[in-house]
Every structure is written in C-alpha cells, then in structure tokens.
C-alpha cells in the first residue's frame, strides 16, 4: 500500500485529518506568498525582480 492509498483510507476513518491538512497547506501557501512578496515585490515589480534574480542564478 502506498502513501496516497494509506492517507485516503485514514481520511475515510477520520475526516478531521482533512481539515488539519488543509490548514497546514494554507499556512504554507501564506508563508510562501509572504516570503516571495517581501523578496520581489508585487505585480509587475515581482515579475521584473524575479526574472532578474533567476537570470543572475543562470536559471533562465
């Protein structure tokens, strides 16, 4: 049995796991979003600054 199958079975048994997992994902998303916004700015400024950084790292 793989992880996904095991997790699906556990969700069937205990639906609270879903809400915990959802909260975890949302907090990770919010943290990442804040980190990137603070690092690169917003909107067009974000695109420009992110591209500049990626070019400096030779990733694009």
C-alpha distance matrix in Angstrom:
0.0 3.8 6.8 8.3 6.3 6.5 10.0 10.9 10.5 12.5 15.0 15.6 16.4 18.5 20.1 21.9 18.9 19.7 23.3 22.7 20.5 23.2 25.9 24.2 23.9 27.5 28.9 27.4 28.9 32.2 32.4 31.8 34.3 36.8 36.4 36.9 39.8 41.5 41.1 42.1 43.8 43.4 43.9 45.8 46.4 42.6 42.3 45.3 44.3 40.7 42.0 44.6 42.0 39.6 42.7 43.8 40.4 40.8 37.6 39.5
3.8 0.0 3.8 5.6 5.5 6.2 8.6 10.2 10.9 12.4 14.4 15.8 16.9 18.4 19.5 20.9 17.7 18.1 21.6 20.7 18.1 20.7 23.4 21.5 20.9 24.6 25.9 24.2 25.6 29.0 29.1 28.3 30.8 33.4 32.9 33.3 36.2 37.9 37.4 38.4 40.2 39.9 40.3 42.2 42.7 38.9 38.6 41.6 40.6 36.9 38.2 40.8 38.2 35.8 38.9 40.0 36.7 37.1 33.9 35.9
6.8 3.8 0.0 3.8 5.5 5.0 6.0 8.5 9.9 10.4 12.1 14.2 15.3 16.0 16.9 17.9 14.4 14.9 18.3 17.2 14.5 17.3 19.8 17.8 17.4 21.1 22.3 20.6 22.3 25.6 25.6 25.0 27.6 30.1 29.7 30.3 33.1 34.8 34.5 35.6 37.3 37.0 37.7 39.7 40.1 36.3 36.3 39.3 38.1 34.6 36.2 38.7 36.0 33.9 37.2 38.1 34.9 35.7 32.4 34.5
8.3 5.6 3.8 0.0 3.8 5.4 5.1 6.1 8.7 9.9 10.5 12.4 14.4 15.1 15.3 16.8 13.5 13.1 16.7 16.3 13.4 15.5 18.6 17.1 16.2 19.6 21.4 20.0 21.1 24.4 25.0 24.3 26.5 29.3 29.2 29.6 32.1 34.2 34.0 34.8 36.2 35.6 35.9 38.1 38.8 35.0 34.9 38.1 37.2 33.7 35.3 38.0 35.6 33.5 36.7 38.0 35.0 35.6 32.1 33.8
6.3 5.5 5.5 3.8 0.0 3.8 5.5 5.1 6.3 8.7 9.9 10.8 12.7 14.3 15.0 17.2 14.4 14.3 18.0 18.0 15.7 17.8 21.0 19.9 19.3 22.6 24.4 23.3 24.4 27.7 28.4 27.9 30.0 32.7 32.8 33.2 35.7 37.8 37.7 38.5 39.8 39.0 39.3 41.5 42.3 38.6 38.5 41.7 40.9 37.4 38.9 41.7 39.4 37.2 40.4 41.8 38.7 39.2 35.7 37.4
6.5 6.2 5.0 5.4 3.8 0.0 3.8 5.5 5.2 6.3 8.7 10.0 10.8 12.3 13.7 15.4 12.5 13.4 17.0 16.4 14.6 17.4 20.0 18.8 18.9 22.3 23.7 22.8 24.5 27.5 27.9 27.8 30.1 32.6 32.6 33.5 35.9 37.7 37.8 38.9 40.3 39.7 40.3 42.7 43.2 39.5 39.7 42.8 41.7 38.3 40.1 42.7 40.1 38.2 41.5 42.6 39.4 40.3 36.9 38.8
10.0 8.6 6.0 5.1 5.5 3.8 0.0 3.8 5.4 5.0 6.1 8.7 9.8 10.2 11.0 12.3 9.2 9.7 13.3 12.8 10.8 13.6 16.3 15.2 15.3 18.6 20.1 19.5 21.1 23.9 24.6 24.7 26.9 29.2 29.5 30.5 32.7 34.5 34.9 36.0 37.1 36.5 37.2 39.7 40.2 36.5 36.9 40.2 39.0 35.7 37.7 40.3 37.8 36.1 39.6 40.6 37.6 38.7 35.3 37.1
10.9 10.2 8.5 6.1 5.1 5.5 3.8 0.0 3.8 5.4 5.1 6.4 8.8 9.9 10.0 12.5 10.1 9.7 13.5 14.1 12.2 14.1 17.3 17.0 16.7 19.5 21.7 21.3 22.3 25.2 26.4 26.4 28.1 30.7 31.3 32.0 34.0 36.1 36.6 37.4 38.3 37.3 37.7 40.2 41.1 37.5 37.7 41.1 40.3 37.0 38.9 41.7 39.5 37.6 41.0 42.4 39.5 40.4 36.9 38.3
10.5 10.9 9.9 8.7 6.3 5.2 5.4 3.8 0.0 3.8 5.4 5.1 6.5 8.8 10.2 12.8 10.9 11.6 15.2 15.6 14.5 16.8 19.6 19.4 19.6 22.5 24.3 24.2 25.5 28.2 29.2 29.5 31.4 33.8 34.4 35.3 37.3 39.3 39.8 40.8 41.7 40.7 41.3 43.9 44.6 41.0 41.4 44.7 43.8 40.6 42.5 45.2 42.9 41.1 44.5 45.7 42.8 43.7 40.2 41.9
12.5 12.4 10.4 9.9 8.7 6.3 5.0 5.4 3.8 0.0 3.8 5.3 5.0 6.0 8.1 9.9 7.8 9.5 12.8 12.7 12.1 14.8 17.1 16.9 17.8 20.5 22.0 22.2 23.8 26.2 27.1 27.8 29.8 31.9 32.5 33.8 35.8 37.4 38.2 39.5 40.3 39.5 40.3 43.1 43.6 40.0 40.7 44.0 42.8 39.7 41.9 44.5 41.9 40.4 44.0 45.0 42.1 43.3 40.0 41.8
15.0 14.4 12.1 10.5 9.9 8.7 6.1 5.1 5.4 3.8 0.0 3.8 5.4 5.1 5.1 7.7 6.1 6.5 9.9 10.8 10.2 12.2 14.8 15.2 15.8 18.2 20.1 20.6 21.8 24.1 25.5 26.2 27.8 29.9 31.0 32.1 33.8 35.7 36.6 37.7 38.2 37.2 37.9 40.8 41.4 38.0 38.6 42.1 41.1 38.1 40.3 43.0 40.7 39.3 42.9 44.0 41.4 42.6 39.2 40.7
15.6 15.8 14.2 12.4 10.8 10.0 8.7 6.4 5.1 5.3 3.8 0.0 3.8 5.7 6.2 9.7 9.3 9.5 12.7 14.1 13.8 15.4 18.1 18.8 19.3 21.4 23.5 24.2 25.2 27.4 29.0 29.7 31.1 33.4 34.5 35.5 37.1 39.2 40.1 41.1 41.5 40.2 40.7 43.6 44.5 41.1 41.7 45.2 44.4 41.3 43.5 46.3 44.1 42.6 46.1 47.4 44.7 45.8 42.3 43.7
16.4 16.9 15.3 14.4 12.7 10.8 9.8 8.8 6.5 5.0 5.4 3.8 0.0 3.8 6.5 9.2 9.2 10.8 13.4 14.2 14.7 16.7 18.8 19.5 20.7 22.8 24.4 25.2 26.7 28.7 30.0 31.0 32.6 34.6 35.7 37.0 38.6 40.4 41.5 42.7 43.1 42.1 42.9 45.9 46.5 43.1 43.9 47.3 46.3 43.3 45.6 48.3 45.9 44.5 48.1 49.2 46.4 47.7 44.3 45.9
18.5 18.4 16.0 15.1 14.3 12.3 10.2 9.9 8.8 6.0 5.1 5.7 3.8 0.0 3.8 5.5 6.1 8.2 10.2 10.8 12.0 14.0 15.6 16.5 18.1 19.9 21.3 22.5 24.1 25.8 27.1 28.5 30.0 31.7 32.9 34.5 35.9 37.5 38.8 40.2 40.5 39.5 40.5 43.6 44.1 40.8 41.8 45.2 44.0 41.2 43.8 46.3 43.9 42.8 46.5 47.4 44.8 46.3 43.0 44.6
20.1 19.5 16.9 15.3 15.0 13.7 11.0 10.0 10.2 8.1 5.1 6.2 6.5 3.8 0.0 3.8 5.3 5.6 7.3 9.2 10.3 11.3 13.3 14.8 16.0 17.4 19.2 20.6 21.8 23.4 25.1 26.4 27.6 29.4 31.0 32.3 33.5 35.3 36.8 37.9 38.0 36.7 37.6 40.8 41.4 38.2 39.2 42.7 41.8 39.0 41.6 44.2 42.0 41.0 44.7 45.7 43.4 44.8 41.4 42.8
21.9 20.9 17.9 16.8 17.2 15.4 12.3 12.5 12.8 9.9 7.7 9.7 9.2 5.5 3.8 0.0 3.8 5.3 5.4 6.3 8.6 9.9 10.8 12.5 14.4 15.5 16.8 18.6 20.1 21.2 22.8 24.5 25.8 27.2 28.8 30.5 31.6 33.1 34.8 36.2 36.1 35.2 36.4 39.7 40.0 36.8 38.2 41.5 40.3 37.8 40.5 42.9 40.6 39.9 43.6 44.5 42.2 43.9 40.7 42.3
18.9 17.7 14.4 13.5 14.4 12.5 9.2 10.1 10.9 7.8 6.1 9.3 9.2 6.1 5.3 3.8 0.0 3.8 5.6 5.1 6.0 8.5 9.9 10.5 12.2 14.1 15.3 16.4 18.2 19.9 21.0 22.4 24.1 25.7 26.9 28.5 30.0 31.5 32.8 34.2 34.6 33.8 35.0 38.1 38.4 35.0 36.2 39.5 38.2 35.5 38.1 40.5 38.1 37.2 40.9 41.7 39.2 40.9 37.7 39.4
19.7 18.1 14.9 13.1 14.3 13.4 9.7 9.7 11.6 9.5 6.5 9.5 10.8 8.2 5.6 5.3 3.8 0.0 3.8 5.4 5.1 6.0 8.6 9.8 10.5 12.1 14.1 15.3 16.3 18.1 19.8 20.9 22.2 24.2 25.6 26.8 28.1 30.0 31.3 32.4 32.6 31.5 32.4 35.5 36.1 32.7 33.8 37.2 36.2 33.5 36.0 38.6 36.4 35.4 39.1 40.2 37.9 39.4 36.0 37.4
23.3 21.6 18.3 16.7 18.0 17.0 13.3 13.5 15.2 12.8 9.9 12.7 13.4 10.2 7.3 5.4 5.6 3.8 0.0 3.8 5.4 5.0 6.1 8.6 9.9 10.4 12.2 14.2 15.2 16.3 18.2 19.9 20.7 22.3 24.2 25.6 26.6 28.3 30.0 31.2 31.0 29.9 31.0 34.4 34.8 31.6 33.1 36.4 35.3 32.9 35.7 38.2 36.0 35.4 39.1 40.1 38.0 39.8 36.6 37.9
22.7 20.7 17.2 16.3 18.0 16.4 12.8 14.1 15.6 12.7 10.8 14.1 14.2 10.8 9.2 6.3 5.1 5.4 3.8 0.0 3.8 5.4 5.2 6.2 8.7 10.0 10.7 12.4 14.3 15.4 16.5 18.4 19.9 21.2 22.6 24.4 25.7 27.0 28.6 30.2 30.3 29.6 31.2 34.4 34.4 31.1 32.7 35.9 34.4 32.0 34.9 37.1 34.7 34.2 38.0 38.6 36.4 38.4 35.3 37.0
20.5 18.1 14.5 13.4 15.7 14.6 10.8 12.2 14.5 12.1 10.2 13.8 14.7 12.0 10.3 8.6 6.0 5.1 5.4 3.8 0.0 3.8 5.5 5.0 6.2 8.6 9.9 10.6 12.3 14.2 15.3 16.5 18.2 20.0 21.0 22.5 24.1 25.7 26.9 28.3 28.7 28.0 29.3 32.3 32.5 29.1 30.3 33.6 32.2 29.5 32.2 34.6 32.1 31.3 35.1 35.9 33.5 35.3 32.1 33.8
23.2 20.7 17.3 15.5 17.8 17.4 13.6 14.1 16.8 14.8 12.2 15.4 16.7 14.0 11.3 9.9 8.5 6.0 5.0 5.4 3.8 0.0 3.8 5.4 5.2 6.1 8.6 9.9 10.5 12.2 14.2 15.3 16.2 18.2 19.9 21.1 22.2 24.1 25.6 26.6 26.7 25.6 26.7 29.8 30.2 27.0 28.3 31.6 30.6 28.0 30.8 33.3 31.2 30.5 34.2 35.2 33.2 34.9 31.7 32.9
25.9 23.4 19.8 18.6 21.0 20.0 16.3 17.3 19.6 17.1 14.8 18.1 18.8 15.6 13.3 10.8 9.9 8.6 6.1 5.2 5.5 3.8 0.0 3.8 5.5 5.1 6.1 8.6 9.8 10.4 12.1 14.2 15.1 16.4 18.2 19.9 20.8 22.3 24.1 25.5 25.4 24.6 26.2 29.5 29.5 26.4 28.1 31.3 29.9 27.7 30.8 32.9 30.7 30.5 34.3 34.9 33.1 35.1 32.2 33.6
24.2 21.5 17.8 17.1 19.9 18.8 15.2 17.0 19.4 16.9 15.2 18.8 19.5 16.5 14.8 12.5 10.5 9.8 8.6 6.2 5.0 5.4 3.8 0.0 3.8 5.5 5.2 6.2 8.6 9.9 10.6 12.3 14.1 15.4 16.5 18.4 19.9 21.1 22.5 24.1 24.6 24.2 26.0 29.1 28.8 25.4 27.1 30.1 28.4 26.0 29.0 31.1 28.6 28.2 32.0 32.5 30.4 32.5 29.6 31.4
23.9 20.9 17.4 16.2 19.3 18.9 15.3 16.7 19.6 17.8 15.8 19.3 20.7 18.1 16.0 14.4 12.2 10.5 9.9 8.7 6.2 5.2 5.5 3.8 0.0 3.8 5.5 5.1 6.1 8.6 9.9 10.5 12.1 14.2 15.2 16.4 18.0 19.9 20.9 22.1 22.6 22.0 23.3 26.3 26.3 22.9 24.2 27.4 26.0 23.4 26.2 28.6 26.3 25.6 29.4 30.2 28.2 30.0 26.9 28.4
27.5 24.6 21.1 19.6 22.6 22.3 18.6 19.5 22.5 20.5 18.2 21.4 22.8 19.9 17.4 15.5 14.1 12.1 10.4 10.0 8.6 6.1 5.1 5.5 3.8 0.0 3.8 5.4 5.0 6.1 8.5 9.8 10.3 12.2 14.1 15.3 16.2 18.1 19.8 20.8 20.7 19.7 21.2 24.5 24.5 21.4 23.1 26.3 25.0 22.8 25.8 28.1 26.1 25.9 29.6 30.5 28.8 30.8 27.9 29.0
28.9 25.9 22.3 21.4 24.4 23.7 20.1 21.7 24.3 22.0 20.1 23.5 24.4 21.3 19.2 16.8 15.3 14.1 12.2 10.7 9.9 8.6 6.1 5.2 5.5 3.8 0.0 3.8 5.4 5.1 6.1 8.5 9.7 10.5 12.2 14.2 15.2 16.4 18.2 19.8 19.9 19.6 21.7 24.9 24.4 21.2 23.3 26.2 24.5 22.5 25.8 27.6 25.3 25.5 29.3 29.6 28.0 30.4 27.7 29.2
27.4 24.2 20.6 20.0 23.3 22.8 19.5 21.3 24.2 22.2 20.6 24.2 25.2 22.5 20.6 18.6 16.4 15.3 14.2 12.4 10.6 9.9 8.6 6.2 5.1 5.4 3.8 0.0 3.8 5.5 5.1 6.1 8.4 9.9 10.5 12.2 14.0 15.3 16.4 18.0 18.7 18.8 20.7 23.6 23.0 19.6 21.3 24.2 22.3 19.9 23.1 25.0 22.5 22.3 26.1 26.5 24.7 27.0 24.2 25.9
28.9 25.6 22.3 21.1 24.4 24.5 21.1 22.3 25.5 23.8 21.8 25.2 26.7 24.1 21.8 20.1 18.2 16.3 15.2 14.3 12.3 10.5 9.8 8.6 6.1 5.0 5.4 3.8 0.0 3.8 5.5 5.2 6.0 8.5 9.8 10.6 12.0 14.1 15.2 16.2 16.5 15.9 17.5 20.5 20.3 16.9 18.5 21.7 20.2 17.9 21.0 23.2 21.1 20.9 24.7 25.5 24.0 26.0 23.1 24.3
32.2 29.0 25.6 24.4 27.7 27.5 23.9 25.2 28.2 26.2 24.1 27.4 28.7 25.8 23.4 21.2 19.9 18.1 16.3 15.4 14.2 12.2 10.4 9.9 8.6 6.1 5.1 5.5 3.8 0.0 3.8 5.5 5.1 6.1 8.6 10.0 10.4 12.1 14.1 15.3 15.0 14.5 16.7 19.9 19.4 16.4 18.7 21.6 20.0 18.3 21.7 23.5 21.6 22.1 25.7 26.2 25.1 27.5 24.9 26.0
32.4 29.1 25.6 25.0 28.4 27.9 24.6 26.4 29.2 27.1 25.5 29.0 30.0 27.1 25.1 22.8 21.0 19.8 18.2 16.5 15.3 14.2 12.1 10.6 9.9 8.5 6.1 5.1 5.5 3.8 0.0 3.8 5.4 5.2 6.1 8.7 9.9 10.6 12.2 14.2 14.6 15.1 17.7 20.6 19.5 16.4 18.8 21.3 19.1 17.4 20.9 22.3 19.9 20.6 24.3 24.3 23.1 25.8 23.5 25.1
31.8 28.3 25.0 24.3 27.9 27.8 24.7 26.4 29.5 27.8 26.2 29.7 31.0 28.5 26.4 24.5 22.4 20.9 19.9 18.4 16.5 15.3 14.2 12.3 10.5 9.8 8.5 6.1 5.2 5.5 3.8 0.0 3.8 5.4 5.0 6.2 8.4 9.8 10.4 12.0 13.0 13.5 15.8 18.3 17.3 13.8 15.8 18.4 16.3 14.1 17.5 19.2 16.8 17.1 20.9 21.2 19.8 22.3 19.8 21.3
34.3 30.8 27.6 26.5 30.0 30.1 26.9 28.1 31.4 29.8 27.8 31.1 32.6 30.0 27.6 25.8 24.1 22.2 20.7 19.9 18.2 16.2 15.1 14.1 12.1 10.3 9.7 8.4 6.0 5.1 5.4 3.8 0.0 3.8 5.5 5.3 6.0 8.5 9.8 10.5 10.6 10.4 12.5 15.4 14.7 11.5 13.8 16.6 14.9 13.2 16.7 18.5 16.8 17.4 20.9 21.6 20.8 23.1 20.7 21.5
36.8 33.4 30.1 29.3 32.7 32.6 29.2 30.7 33.8 31.9 29.9 33.4 34.6 31.7 29.4 27.2 25.7 24.2 22.3 21.2 20.0 18.2 16.4 15.4 14.2 12.2 10.5 9.9 8.5 6.1 5.2 5.4 3.8 0.0 3.8 5.5 5.1 6.0 8.4 10.0 9.7 10.4 13.4 16.3 14.8 12.1 15.1 17.3 15.1 14.2 18.0 19.1 17.2 18.6 22.0 22.1 21.6 24.3 22.4 23.4
36.4 32.9 29.7 29.2 32.8 32.6 29.5 31.3 34.4 32.5 31.0 34.5 35.7 32.9 31.0 28.8 26.9 25.6 24.2 22.6 21.0 19.9 18.2 16.5 15.2 14.1 12.2 10.5 9.8 8.6 6.1 5.0 5.5 3.8 0.0 3.8 5.6 5.3 6.1 8.6 9.7 11.5 14.5 16.7 14.8 11.8 14.6 16.3 13.6 12.4 16.1 16.9 14.5 16.0 19.4 19.1 18.4 21.3 19.7 21.1
36.9 33.3 30.3 29.6 33.2 33.5 30.5 32.0 35.3 33.8 32.1 35.5 37.0 34.5 32.3 30.5 28.5 26.8 25.6 24.4 22.5 21.1 19.9 18.4 16.4 15.3 14.2 12.2 10.6 10.0 8.7 6.2 5.3 5.5 3.8 0.0 3.8 5.4 4.9 5.8 7.4 8.9 11.5 13.3 11.7 8.3 10.9 12.8 10.4 8.9 12.6 13.8 11.8 13.1 16.5 16.7 16.3 18.9 17.0 18.0
39.8 36.2 33.1 32.1 35.7 35.9 32.7 34.0 37.3 35.8 33.8 37.1 38.6 35.9 33.5 31.6 30.0 28.1 26.6 25.7 24.1 22.2 20.8 19.9 18.0 16.2 15.2 14.0 12.0 10.4 9.9 8.4 6.0 5.1 5.6 3.8 0.0 3.8 5.5 5.4 4.7 5.9 9.2 11.6 9.8 7.2 10.6 12.4 10.4 10.1 13.8 14.8 13.7 15.4 18.4 18.7 18.9 21.4 19.8 20.2
41.5 37.9 34.8 34.2 37.8 37.7 34.5 36.1 39.3 37.4 35.7 39.2 40.4 37.5 35.3 33.1 31.5 30.0 28.3 27.0 25.7 24.1 22.3 21.1 19.9 18.1 16.4 15.3 14.1 12.1 10.6 9.8 8.5 6.0 5.3 5.4 3.8 0.0 3.8 5.8 5.8 8.5 12.1 14.0 11.4 9.5 13.0 13.9 11.2 11.5 15.2 15.3 13.8 16.2 19.0 18.6 18.9 21.9 20.8 21.6
41.1 37.4 34.5 34.0 37.7 37.8 34.9 36.6 39.8 38.2 36.6 40.1 41.5 38.8 36.8 34.8 32.8 31.3 30.0 28.6 26.9 25.6 24.1 22.5 20.9 19.8 18.2 16.4 15.2 14.1 12.2 10.4 9.8 8.4 6.1 4.9 5.5 3.8 0.0 3.8 6.2 9.5 12.6 13.6 10.7 8.5 11.4 11.8 8.5 8.6 12.3 12.0 10.1 12.7 15.4 14.8 15.1 18.2 17.3 18.3
42.1 38.4 35.6 34.8 38.5 38.9 36.0 37.4 40.8 39.5 37.7 41.1 42.7 40.2 37.9 36.2 34.2 32.4 31.2 30.2 28.3 26.6 25.5 24.1 22.1 20.8 19.8 18.0 16.2 15.3 14.2 12.0 10.5 10.0 8.6 5.8 5.4 5.8 3.8 0.0 3.8 6.8 9.3 9.9 7.0 4.8 7.8 8.2 5.4 6.0 9.6 9.8 8.9 11.4 13.8 13.9 14.8 17.3 16.3 16.6
43.8 40.2 37.3 36.2 39.8 40.3 37.1 38.3 41.7 40.3 38.2 41.5 43.1 40.5 38.0 36.1 34.6 32.6 31.0 30.3 28.7 26.7 25.4 24.6 22.6 20.7 19.9 18.7 16.5 15.0 14.6 13.0 10.6 9.7 9.7 7.4 4.7 5.8 6.2 3.8 0.0 3.8 7.1 8.4 5.7 4.7 8.5 9.2 7.5 8.9 12.1 12.5 12.4 14.8 17.0 17.3 18.5 20.8 19.7 19.5
43.4 39.9 37.0 35.6 39.0 39.7 36.5 37.3 40.7 39.5 37.2 40.2 42.1 39.5 36.7 35.2 33.8 31.5 29.9 29.6 28.0 25.6 24.6 24.2 22.0 19.7 19.6 18.8 15.9 14.5 15.1 13.5 10.4 10.4 11.5 8.9 5.9 8.5 9.5 6.8 3.8 0.0 3.8 6.5 5.5 4.7 8.0 9.7 9.5 10.3 13.1 14.3 14.7 16.4 18.6 19.7 20.7 22.5 21.0 20.4
43.9 40.3 37.7 35.9 39.3 40.3 37.2 37.7 41.3 40.3 37.9 40.7 42.9 40.5 37.6 36.4 35.0 32.4 31.0 31.2 29.3 26.7 26.2 26.0 23.3 21.2 21.7 20.7 17.5 16.7 17.7 15.8 12.5 13.4 14.5 11.5 9.2 12.1 12.6 9.3 7.1 3.8 0.0 3.8 5.4 5.3 6.7 8.9 10.2 10.8 12.6 14.5 15.6 16.7 18.6 20.2 21.4 22.6 20.9 19.7
45.8 42.2 39.7 38.1 41.5 42.7 39.7 40.2 43.9 43.1 40.8 43.6 45.9 43.6 40.8 39.7 38.1 35.5 34.4 34.4 32.3 29.8 29.5 29.1 26.3 24.5 24.9 23.6 20.5 19.9 20.6 18.3 15.4 16.3 16.7 13.3 11.6 14.0 13.6 9.9 8.4 6.5 3.8 0.0 3.8 5.3 5.1 6.2 8.6 9.8 10.7 12.3 14.3 15.3 16.5 18.4 20.1 20.9 19.6 17.8
46.4 42.7 40.1 38.8 42.3 43.2 40.2 41.1 44.6 43.6 41.4 44.5 46.5 44.1 41.4 40.0 38.4 36.1 34.8 34.4 32.5 30.2 29.5 28.8 26.3 24.5 24.4 23.0 20.3 19.4 19.5 17.3 14.7 14.8 14.8 11.7 9.8 11.4 10.7 7.0 5.7 5.5 5.4 3.8 0.0 3.8 5.5 5.2 6.0 8.3 9.9 10.6 12.2 14.1 15.3 16.5 18.4 19.8 18.9 17.7
42.6 38.9 36.3 35.0 38.6 39.5 36.5 37.5 41.0 40.0 38.0 41.1 43.1 40.8 38.2 36.8 35.0 32.7 31.6 31.1 29.1 27.0 26.4 25.4 22.9 21.4 21.2 19.6 16.9 16.4 16.4 13.8 11.5 12.1 11.8 8.3 7.2 9.5 8.5 4.8 4.7 4.7 5.3 5.3 3.8 0.0 3.8 5.5 5.2 5.8 8.4 9.8 10.4 11.9 14.0 15.2 16.4 18.0 16.6 15.8
42.3 38.6 36.3 34.9 38.5 39.7 36.9 37.7 41.4 40.7 38.6 41.7 43.9 41.8 39.2 38.2 36.2 33.8 33.1 32.7 30.3 28.3 28.1 27.1 24.2 23.1 23.3 21.3 18.5 18.7 18.8 15.8 13.8 15.1 14.6 10.9 10.6 13.0 11.4 7.8 8.5 8.0 6.7 5.1 5.5 3.8 0.0 3.8 5.6 5.2 6.0 8.5 9.9 10.4 12.0 14.1 15.4 16.1 14.6 13.1
45.3 41.6 39.3 38.1 41.7 42.8 40.2 41.1 44.7 44.0 42.1 45.2 47.3 45.2 42.7 41.5 39.5 37.2 36.4 35.9 33.6 31.6 31.3 30.1 27.4 26.3 26.2 24.2 21.7 21.6 21.3 18.4 16.6 17.3 16.3 12.8 12.4 13.9 11.8 8.2 9.2 9.7 8.9 6.2 5.2 5.5 3.8 0.0 3.8 5.6 5.3 6.2 8.7 10.0 10.6 12.3 14.4 15.2 14.6 12.9
44.3 40.6 38.1 37.2 40.9 41.7 39.0 40.3 43.8 42.8 41.1 44.4 46.3 44.0 41.8 40.3 38.2 36.2 35.3 34.4 32.2 30.6 29.9 28.4 26.0 25.0 24.5 22.3 20.2 20.0 19.1 16.3 14.9 15.1 13.6 10.4 10.4 11.2 8.5 5.4 7.5 9.5 10.2 8.6 6.0 5.2 5.6 3.8 0.0 3.8 5.5 5.0 6.2 8.6 9.9 10.6 12.5 14.2 13.8 13.1
40.7 36.9 34.6 33.7 37.4 38.3 35.7 37.0 40.6 39.7 38.1 41.3 43.3 41.2 39.0 37.8 35.5 33.5 32.9 32.0 29.5 28.0 27.7 26.0 23.4 22.8 22.5 19.9 17.9 18.3 17.4 14.1 13.2 14.2 12.4 8.9 10.1 11.5 8.6 6.0 8.9 10.3 10.8 9.8 8.3 5.8 5.2 5.6 3.8 0.0 3.8 5.4 5.1 6.1 8.5 9.9 10.7 12.2 11.0 10.6
42.0 38.2 36.2 35.3 38.9 40.1 37.7 38.9 42.5 41.9 40.3 43.5 45.6 43.8 41.6 40.5 38.1 36.0 35.7 34.9 32.2 30.8 30.8 29.0 26.2 25.8 25.8 23.1 21.0 21.7 20.9 17.5 16.7 18.0 16.1 12.6 13.8 15.2 12.3 9.6 12.1 13.1 12.6 10.7 9.9 8.4 6.0 5.3 5.5 3.8 0.0 3.8 5.4 5.0 6.0 8.5 9.8 10.2 9.3 7.9
44.6 40.8 38.7 38.0 41.7 42.7 40.3 41.7 45.2 44.5 43.0 46.3 48.3 46.3 44.2 42.9 40.5 38.6 38.2 37.1 34.6 33.3 32.9 31.1 28.6 28.1 27.6 25.0 23.2 23.5 22.3 19.2 18.5 19.1 16.9 13.8 14.8 15.3 12.0 9.8 12.5 14.3 14.5 12.3 10.6 9.8 8.5 6.2 5.0 5.4 3.8 0.0 3.8 5.6 5.2 6.2 8.7 9.8 10.2 9.3
42.0 38.2 36.0 35.6 39.4 40.1 37.8 39.5 42.9 41.9 40.7 44.1 45.9 43.9 42.0 40.6 38.1 36.4 36.0 34.7 32.1 31.2 30.7 28.6 26.3 26.1 25.3 22.5 21.1 21.6 19.9 16.8 16.8 17.2 14.5 11.8 13.7 13.8 10.1 8.9 12.4 14.7 15.6 14.3 12.2 10.4 9.9 8.7 6.2 5.1 5.4 3.8 0.0 3.8 5.4 5.1 6.3 8.6 8.8 9.4
39.6 35.8 33.9 33.5 37.2 38.2 36.1 37.6 41.1 40.4 39.3 42.6 44.5 42.8 41.0 39.9 37.2 35.4 35.4 34.2 31.3 30.5 30.5 28.2 25.6 25.9 25.5 22.3 20.9 22.1 20.6 17.1 17.4 18.6 16.0 13.1 15.4 16.2 12.7 11.4 14.8 16.4 16.7 15.3 14.1 11.9 10.4 10.0 8.6 6.1 5.0 5.6 3.8 0.0 3.8 5.4 5.1 6.2 5.2 5.9
42.7 38.9 37.2 36.7 40.4 41.5 39.6 41.0 44.5 44.0 42.9 46.1 48.1 46.5 44.7 43.6 40.9 39.1 39.1 38.0 35.1 34.2 34.3 32.0 29.4 29.6 29.3 26.1 24.7 25.7 24.3 20.9 20.9 22.0 19.4 16.5 18.4 19.0 15.4 13.8 17.0 18.6 18.6 16.5 15.3 14.0 12.0 10.6 9.9 8.5 6.0 5.2 5.4 3.8 0.0 3.8 5.3 4.8 5.8 5.3
43.8 40.0 38.1 38.0 41.8 42.6 40.6 42.4 45.7 45.0 44.0 47.4 49.2 47.4 45.7 44.5 41.7 40.2 40.1 38.6 35.9 35.2 34.9 32.5 30.2 30.5 29.6 26.5 25.5 26.2 24.3 21.2 21.6 22.1 19.1 16.7 18.7 18.6 14.8 13.9 17.3 19.7 20.2 18.4 16.5 15.2 14.1 12.3 10.6 9.9 8.5 6.2 5.1 5.4 3.8 0.0 3.8 5.4 7.7 8.6
40.4 36.7 34.9 35.0 38.7 39.4 37.6 39.5 42.8 42.1 41.4 44.7 46.4 44.8 43.4 42.2 39.2 37.9 38.0 36.4 33.5 33.2 33.1 30.4 28.2 28.8 28.0 24.7 24.0 25.1 23.1 19.8 20.8 21.6 18.4 16.3 18.9 18.9 15.1 14.8 18.5 20.7 21.4 20.1 18.4 16.4 15.4 14.4 12.5 10.7 9.8 8.7 6.3 5.1 5.3 3.8 0.0 3.8 5.5 8.0
40.8 37.1 35.7 35.6 39.2 40.3 38.7 40.4 43.7 43.3 42.6 45.8 47.7 46.3 44.8 43.9 40.9 39.4 39.8 38.4 35.3 34.9 35.1 32.5 30.0 30.8 30.4 27.0 26.0 27.5 25.8 22.3 23.1 24.3 21.3 18.9 21.4 21.9 18.2 17.3 20.8 22.5 22.6 20.9 19.8 18.0 16.1 15.2 14.2 12.2 10.2 9.8 8.6 6.2 4.8 5.4 3.8 0.0 3.8 5.5
37.6 33.9 32.4 32.1 35.7 36.9 35.3 36.9 40.2 40.0 39.2 42.3 44.3 43.0 41.4 40.7 37.7 36.0 36.6 35.3 32.1 31.7 32.2 29.6 26.9 27.9 27.7 24.2 23.1 24.9 23.5 19.8 20.7 22.4 19.7 17.0 19.8 20.8 17.3 16.3 19.7 21.0 20.9 19.6 18.9 16.6 14.6 14.6 13.8 11.0 9.3 10.2 8.8 5.2 5.8 7.7 5.5 3.8 0.0 3.8
39.5 35.9 34.5 33.8 37.4 38.8 37.1 38.3 41.9 41.8 40.7 43.7 45.9 44.6 42.8 42.3 39.4 37.4 37.9 37.0 33.8 32.9 33.6 31.4 28.4 29.0 29.2 25.9 24.3 26.0 25.1 21.3 21.5 23.4 21.1 18.0 20.2 21.6 18.3 16.6 19.5 20.4 19.7 17.8 17.7 15.8 13.1 12.9 13.1 10.6 7.9 9.3 9.4 5.9 5.3 8.6 8.0 5.5 3.8 0.0
